[in-house]
């Protein structure tokens, strides 16, 4: 098994364990998010689910990733793979930092997009990985 597959598998497994722990955090520290304002509750839950998604994607790549033969596409696949490895770390940051943001209610209503920079990069990395793997 190549080294990148092993790293994906380890990061995905640790990310899944972190997903379980963030669920316990919401259960014990925030009482199942009952009585919480809609904005923070939505961000906690969405970050929690995105963490699961990113972790399972890493596990999937750890099990089935095959390096491409084309040099350009292989380089793109490696770069996208490294960005996907960073996904769980960025999403844990999103879970704790962006869900408690003091300017959460000050989102730009024209774009309907609160500033969630930690969420954007993992989702773009997935699109890059799909583009490189498309044959």
Secondary structure, DSSP 8 states (H G I E B T S, - for coil): --HHHHHHHHHHHHHHHHHHHHHHHHHHHSGGGTT--HHHHHHHHHHHHHHHHHHHHHHHHHHH----SSHHHHHHHHHHHHHHHHHHHHHHHIIIIITT-TTGGG-BTTTTB---HHHHHHHHHHHHHHHHH--
